[in-house]
Amino acid sequence: MQENELYIARIAAGARLRARDHVVSAVHGDNTVLLDPYNEHYYSLTGSGGHIWALLCDGTTVKEITHTLALSFELPCTGVVDDVTQLCERMLRADLIVFE
């Protein structure tokens, strides 16, 4: 099984995710900027990406993030879950978040 498939399987199973302790973040208007000092890469999250990051800082599941965003933006969960899952997959591959 490939790494992406493993991520998707664990996310779908309700695994908890959290931001890595070493990743530094700052909010500038509607943008959230992340810095991974280990690899010296910057990342920029716009729109709901910053909300997702804030939830990940406390540890959460994709289901909890989806529910929170759907309520906040008055959207159906089915329209949110794929976007949340894809962003979490990208963050896992970038080593910004980990499974708890």
URHU-V393998 format. One record per helix or strand. SS is the DSSP state (H for helix, E for strand). FROM is the first residue (numbers start at 1). LEN is the number of residues. If there is no record, write none. Layout:
[[SS;FROM;LEN] [SS;FROM;LEN]]
This chain:
[[H;3;10] [E;17;3] [E;23;6] [E;31;6] [E;41;6] [H;48;10] [E;60;1] [H;62;12] [H;77;17] [E;97;3]]
